[in-house]
Structures are given as structure tokens and as C-alpha cells.
Amino acid sequence: MSQETYELKAEARERVGKGSARELRRNGLIPAVIYGDKQAPISIALSTNEVTKRIHAGSFMTTVATNAGGG
């Protein structure tokens, strides 16, 4: 199995809930939450196009490394 690492740009989001998630989807973003490793959950938004490209390219894994500093 390949050990390639891909980077997906994510935006931190302040608003959570059904209404804000629907608004993100209308704007071409995927609402998501990063949690685990005994850290507080982080609400983010990912580009639908970027995620779709990675999934259809094959070998898409669910293990994620984060850069909480943004950028």
C-alpha cells in the first residue's frame, strides 16, 4: 500500500449546526469535524471539488494530519 500524503486545504468554521452546514454545501464546501487524540473537536470546511478529485484518484484514506495553525 502506498504511503503518499495528500494535503487538503481546510477552513476553520465558527458556526456549526444544520443551517450553517446547508449554507456551506450551497457554496461548494463540505462541513466536517476533526476529533481524536484527546483534543477538542475542530469544525472545518473542505472544498467539495478538491475532496472529490482525491476520492476519484484512488487510494483515498481516512487518516488525517492537521495543521491547526491554518494557512
Beta strands, then each sheet from edge to edge (+ up, - down):
strand 1: 10-12
strand 2: 29-36
strand 3: 39-47
sheet 1: 1+ 3- 2+
end
